[in-house]
Amino acid sequence: MDISQYKPKGKINNKHLLTLRDYSSSEIFEILHRAALLKNLNRKGKKQKHLKGKTVALIFAKSSTRTRVSFEQGVRQLGGTPMFLSSADIQLGRGETIHDTVKVLQRYGIDAIMIRTFKQSDLDELALYGSIPIINGLTDDFHPCQVLADLMTVYEHYGRLEGLKLAYFGDGNNMANSLMLGCAKVGMKVCICSPKGFTPSEDIAAEAKKFGECTVTADINEAAKDADVIYTDVFFSMGQDADKKKKAALMPYQVNESVMALAAKDAVFMHCLPAHRGEEVTADVIDSPRSVIFEQAENRLHAQKAVMSLLIR
């Protein structure tokens, strides 16, 4: 089914957003439709009350400009109260077990938890022991909120998703994993282009192939050819030490004008930010009119509001 044929129902079946593995195409379309609606209302200055009287705990084991600001603003714009908790404020899984943490937060009237952390298993445990929605703000394995914003951005630009090709260049990290799942489930073709030793999860690639066209290759020409979206991410994710061997392996996969020239004539460039100009992407690409990175960044706000409004009841 194409997104243009989907009729919004105003609800989804999932209780949490741990990974897009758990989400059907219809549920992703539901989020994207809701995100577009909330964005339109926000631009018209109309109040949104989906989270009136609700408190959302925002737990950060990993810091982030976009994730913190977009979630805090998102909760406020929906009429709720955000509660920021850094690793200095909470001892999740260290001084206190995850089981005890989520039980205590529920007793204090917390209505949902967004967590940005390292281990995916921490989210799984929060969801297992808690009765409130858990939202993945990023883990080492997945970044579903970013991909929802990316799909929203692509849909805004092209007016469709089905049949479009997205080519991702660089480290086969959490973004590569999530892009494979998200793109395949909405009918896009997705190609991950990474050197040997830095390819994404084989299990996730195999799972994505069940839903759509998903390719993993080291061939830059194959990946970029006729792509509608060229995408990249930093070589070293937060918490990773710079490694000369890894950088040397990834530098040939830098997105530059030569790569963009292989793509479709109207192809756009995307990056989840922060970006390192001169490393994974050149300045003449990321700062060009073909770049939609700031539309992506804004859409984090609206896509996450859509997720929260559908999960937190």
C-alpha positions in Angstrom: 0.0 0.0 0.0 1.2 3.5 -0.8 0.9 6.3 1.7 -1.5 8.2 -0.6 -4.0 5.3 -0.3 -3.8 5.1 3.5 -6.8 6.5 5.4 -5.8 7.6 8.9 -7.5 5.9 11.8 -6.3 8.1 14.7 -4.6 5.2 16.5 -1.9 2.6 16.3 -1.7 -0.8 17.9 1.8 -0.5 19.4 2.2 0.6 23.0 5.9 1.5 22.7 8.4 2.8 20.0 11.4 0.6 20.6 12.3 -0.1 17.0 10.5 0.0 13.6 10.8 -3.8 13.6 7.6 -3.8 15.6 5.7 -1.4 13.3 3.6 -2.2 10.2 3.5 -0.1 7.1 0.1 1.2 8.2 1.3 2.3 11.6 4.2 4.2 10.0 1.7 5.9 7.6 -0.5 6.8 10.6 2.4 8.5 12.3 3.4 10.4 9.1 -0.2 11.6 8.6 -0.4 12.7 12.2 3.0 14.5 12.0 1.9 16.4 8.9 -1.3 17.5 10.7 0.5 18.6 13.8 3.0 20.5 11.7 0.3 22.3 9.9 -1.5 23.2 13.2 1.7 24.4 14.7 2.4 26.7 11.7 -1.1 28.1 12.0 -0.5 28.8 15.7 -3.3 26.5 16.8 -3.0 25.0 20.3 -2.5 21.2 20.6 -3.7 19.5 23.8 -2.9 15.8 23.2 -0.7 15.7 26.3 -2.6 18.0 28.6 -2.0 17.0 32.2 0.7 14.4 31.1 4.4 14.3 32.2 7.0 12.7 30.0 10.4 11.8 31.5 13.3 12.4 29.1 16.2 10.2 30.1 19.6 11.0 28.5 22.6 8.7 29.0 23.8 10.2 25.7 23.6 13.9 25.2 22.0 15.5 22.1 21.0 18.9 20.8 18.2 17.8 18.5 16.8 15.0 20.6 16.6 17.1 23.8 15.2 20.3 22.3 12.8 18.6 19.9 11.3 16.3 22.6 11.1 19.1 25.2 9.4 21.4 22.7 7.2 18.7 21.4 5.9 17.8 24.9 5.2 21.5 25.6 3.6 22.1 22.2 1.2 19.2 23.0 0.3 20.8 26.3 2.3 18.4 28.5 5.2 18.7 30.9 8.7 17.4 30.0 11.1 16.2 32.8 14.7 16.1 31.8 16.9 13.5 33.5 20.6 13.2 32.6 22.9 10.4 33.5 24.0 12.6 36.5 20.3 12.6 37.7 19.5 9.0 37.3 21.4 5.8 37.9 19.6 3.6 35.4 20.8 0.0 35.5 23.8 1.0 37.7 22.9 2.3 41.2 19.3 1.1 40.7 17.9 -1.7 38.6 15.8 -0.9 35.5 12.9 -2.7 37.1 13.0 -0.5 40.1 13.5 2.7 38.2 10.5 2.3 35.9 8.3 1.2 38.8 9.2 4.3 40.9 8.7 6.7 38.0 5.3 5.3 37.4 4.4 5.8 41.1 5.4 9.4 40.7 2.9 9.9 38.0 5.2 9.8 34.9 3.0 9.0 31.9 5.8 8.0 29.4 9.5 7.7 29.1 11.7 8.8 26.2 15.3 7.4 26.6 18.4 8.1 24.6 21.0 5.5 25.7 23.6 3.0 24.5 22.0 -0.5 25.0 18.8 -1.5 23.2 18.3 -4.0 26.0 17.7 -1.1 28.5 14.6 -0.1 26.5 13.4 -3.6 26.2 13.6 -4.0 30.0 11.8 -0.7 30.6 9.0 -1.9 28.3 9.0 -5.3 30.0 8.6 -4.1 33.5 6.7 -0.9 33.0 3.1 -0.2 32.1 3.8 3.2 30.5 4.9 3.9 26.9 8.7 3.8 26.2 10.1 5.7 23.2 13.5 5.1 21.7 15.4 8.4 21.4 18.4 6.5 20.1 20.4 3.4 21.0 23.5 1.9 19.5 21.3 -0.4 17.4 18.3 1.8 16.3 17.2 5.4 15.8 13.5 5.1 14.8 12.5 8.7 15.5 15.1 10.0 13.1 13.9 7.7 10.3 10.3 8.8 10.8 11.4 12.4 10.4 13.4 11.4 7.3 10.4 9.7 5.7 8.3 12.7 6.5 10.8 14.9 4.8 11.0 12.7 1.7 7.2 12.6 1.4 7.0 16.4 1.7 9.6 16.9 -1.0 8.4 14.3 -3.5 4.7 13.9 -2.6 5.2 10.1 -2.5 7.4 7.4 -1.0 6.7 4.2 -3.0 9.3 3.5 -5.6 11.8 6.1 -4.5 15.4 5.1 -3.9 17.4 6.1 -0.9 21.2 5.4 -0.9 23.0 5.6 2.4 26.8 5.9 2.5 29.1 5.2 5.4 29.2 3.2 8.6 26.5 0.5 8.9 25.3 1.9 12.2 22.0 2.5 14.0 20.9 4.8 11.2 21.6 2.2 8.5 19.7 -0.4 10.5 16.7 1.9 11.0 16.7 3.2 7.4 16.6 -0.3 6.0 13.5 -1.2 8.1 11.7 2.1 7.6 12.3 2.6 3.9 11.4 -1.0 3.0 8.2 -0.9 5.0 6.9 2.2 3.2 7.7 0.9 -0.3 11.0 2.7 -0.9 14.1 1.1 -2.3 17.0 1.3 0.1 20.7 0.7 -0.6 23.3 0.7 2.1 26.8 1.4 0.8 29.6 0.5 3.3 33.1 -1.0 3.1 33.8 -4.5 4.3 33.9 -4.6 8.0 31.5 -1.7 8.5 28.3 -3.1 7.0 25.0 -3.1 8.9 23.4 -6.0 10.7 22.8 -8.9 8.4 19.8 -10.0 10.4 18.1 -6.6 10.0 19.0 -6.5 6.3 17.4 -9.9 5.8 14.3 -8.7 7.8 14.0 -5.6 5.7 14.1 -7.6 2.5 10.9 -9.4 3.5 9.1 -6.0 3.2 10.8 -4.4 0.2 13.9 -3.9 -1.9 16.9 -3.6 0.3 20.5 -3.9 -0.9 23.9 -3.8 0.9 26.9 -3.2 -1.3 30.4 -1.7 -1.3 29.9 -0.4 -4.9 29.4 3.4 -4.8 28.2 3.5 -8.4 25.6 0.8 -7.8 24.3 2.6 -4.7 24.1 6.1 -6.1 22.8 5.3 -9.5 19.3 6.9 -10.0 19.0 7.5 -6.2 16.4 10.1 -5.2 17.9 10.5 -1.8 21.6 10.5 -0.9 22.1 10.0 2.8 25.1 9.9 5.2 26.0 10.0 8.8 29.1 10.7 10.9 31.9 8.1 10.8 32.1 7.9 14.6 29.0 7.8 16.6 28.8 9.4 20.1 30.9 7.4 22.5 33.1 6.0 19.8 36.8 6.9 19.7 38.2 8.1 16.5 40.0 5.3 14.7 42.5 5.9 11.9 41.8 2.6 10.2 38.0 3.1 10.3 38.3 6.6 8.9 40.6 5.4 6.1 38.1 2.7 5.2 35.2 5.1 5.2 36.7 8.1 3.5 36.2 6.7 0.0 32.5 6.6 0.8 32.4 10.4 1.5 29.4 12.1 -0.2 30.7 14.7 -2.6 29.7 16.2 -5.9 30.9 13.1 -7.8 28.5 10.9 -5.8 25.6 13.4 -6.2 26.3 13.4 -10.0 25.5 9.7 -10.1 22.1 10.2 -8.5 18.9 11.3 -10.1 18.9 14.9 -11.4 16.5 16.1 -8.7 18.0 14.0 -5.9 18.2 15.6 -2.4 20.9 15.2 0.2 20.1 14.2 3.8 22.1 13.9 7.0 20.8 13.3 10.5 23.3 15.7 12.1 25.6 16.7 13.6 27.8 16.8 10.5 31.5 16.9 10.0 32.1 18.8 6.8 35.2 17.5 4.9 34.8 14.0 6.5 31.6 12.1 5.6 30.3 14.9 3.4 31.8 17.9 1.6 30.6 21.4 2.3 29.6 22.0 -1.3 27.0 19.2 -1.0 25.7 19.7 2.5 25.4 23.5 2.1 23.9 23.3 -1.4 20.3 23.9 -2.5 19.9 20.1 -2.8 20.4 19.7 0.9 17.3 19.3 3.1 19.0 18.8 6.4 17.2 21.5 8.2 13.8 20.3 7.0 14.9 17.0 8.5 15.9 18.6 11.7 12.5 20.4 12.1 10.6 17.3 11.2 12.1 15.5 14.2 9.8 17.8 16.3 6.7 17.0 14.4 7.3 13.3 13.9 8.0 12.8 17.6 4.9 14.8 18.5 2.9 12.4 16.3 4.5 9.4 18.1 3.8 10.8 21.6 0.2 11.8 20.7 -0.6 8.3 19.5 1.2 6.4 22.2 0.4 8.5 25.3 -3.3 8.3 26.1 
